[in-house]
C-alpha cells in the first residue's frame, strides 16, 4: 500500500463512531422497553462530564471534572432513551440523582457479563493531541486477542 494515501473527503471515522454509539442506544432502549436488564447483563458506561448536553448534578461535575463511569446493574430507575441521549436515575452516596447523557459524550460501553466492549473517541475535542500508545510502536503482536473478549475499539487517525 502506498505511503501517499490521500486524505478522505468522506468522514468515515465519524460515520463509524456514530453507528457504534447507535448500538449503545439500541441496547439501552431495549432494556428500557423491557423494564430491566436480562440475565446477568450489566453495563459500565463512561462519558465526558463536560461534553455538550451532559446534565449531571454539580457535585458530580466537581468530583469528576473530565470523565465519569456509571454502572447500570441493580439500582437504577427511570431509564429513558431517545435518538440522541439517555437519562437514568442513580444514587451516589445515598443521594438520588438524574443524569442526562448524550450518546456523543460516551467514550466507553462495557457489558462484563459477556465481555463486550466499545470504545469511542471523545466527540468534543478533535484538535487535542492524542496520547501516545506505546503498544503500537512497531510491535505486530495482537494484544488481547487470546482472552476471548469481544472488544471493538475504533481509533481512526486523521492525517492533518
N, C-alpha and C positions, 0 to 999 in steps of 0.2 A: 504494500500500500504506500502511496506517495506521501512524503512528509509535507507537501504543499497542498493539503486539503483546504479548499476554500471554506470560509465561514458560511454556515447555513442561513438562508433567508427565511427558513421555516423554523419557528421556535419549538423544536422537538422536545427539548428538556422541559419547557413549561407545560406542554401538552401532556407529557407523561406524568409529571408531578400532579397536575390537576386530575388526571384519570385515576391515579392511585389514591389521592385524597377522597375521590368519589367512592372508592372501595370502603374506606372508613365510614363515610356517610351511610352507605348502604347497610353495612353491618350494624351500625348504631340504630338505624331506622328499623331494622328487623327486630332488634332487642326491644326497642320502644314499643313496637306494634304488638309483640308477643307478650309484653308485660314482665319480661325478666330474661336473665341470661340462661341459655340452655346448658345442661350438664355441668361440667367443671370450668366452662369458659369464663374468663375474666380478662379485663383489659387494663393495660398501663398506657396512658395517653400523655405524651409530652408535648408542651406547647410553649410558644414565646409569650410571656405575660405582657409585654409591652407592644404586641402586634396590634395593628388597626382592628377594631371591632371586638377585642377581648374585653369582657366586662366581668371583673372579679372584685371581691372586697378589697379595700385599700390595705388592710392588714396583711393580706396575702401578697399583694403587689410589693409591699415593703419588705416582706420576708423573702420573696422570690422575684427580684427585680428583672431578671433576664428570662429564666425558663423554669417551668414547674411540671411535675409529673403527678397525674391523678390516677387513682385506681377505681375502676368500676367493678365491684365484686358483690359484696353482701349488703352494704349500707349506702344506697343512693336512692334518689327519688326524683320524680318529675322529669325524667329524661324525655326531651323533645328534640326533634331533628327537622331541619328544613334544608333547602337546597344549598345554603352557604354556611350554615353553622349548626351547632347543637347547644343545648343548655341542660344542666343537670344540677340537682341538689346533692350536696355532700356536707359532711360535718368535719370541721377542723378544730381540734381541741374542744370537742363537745359544743361547738358553736355552728349551728346550721348556716349554710351559705349556698347561694345560687351562682353558678358560673356559666357564662355565655362564651363559647369558644368558636370562632370561625375556623372552618377547615383549613384555610390558608395559613393559620397560625400554628398548626400542628407540625411538629418536627419528628414525632415518633409514635408508632402504634404497635403494641405487643400483646399477643394473647399467649401467655405461658402454658396454658392447658394443651395447646397443640404446637407450641414453639413456632408461632407465626409472627413475623415482624416486618414492619415497613418503616423506612427512614426517609425523611424529606429534607430538602434544603430549606433554610429559612426564607420565607417569601418576602420579608421586609427589606433586607439589606443586600441587594445584588452587587453592590460595589465594594463590600468589605473584602479584605484579603482573607482567603480561605486558609485554615490551619494546614500545616504540612503533615502528611500522613506517612510516617517512616516505613510502614509495612508495604508501601507501594514503590520503594526505592530499588527497582531492578530485580526484586525477588519474584520469580514466576510461580512460587508456591501459592496455591489457593488456600486461604486461611478460613477455617470454619466450615469447610465443605464436608468434612467427615463427621460432624457432630449431629447429623440428622435434622438440622434445623431447616426451617422454611423462611429464611431471611431474604427479603428483597430490598436491596439498597440501590437507590438511584442517585448517582452523583455525577452529573454531566458537568464537564468543564468547558466553558465557552472561551474561545480564543479572543482576546481583547486587542 
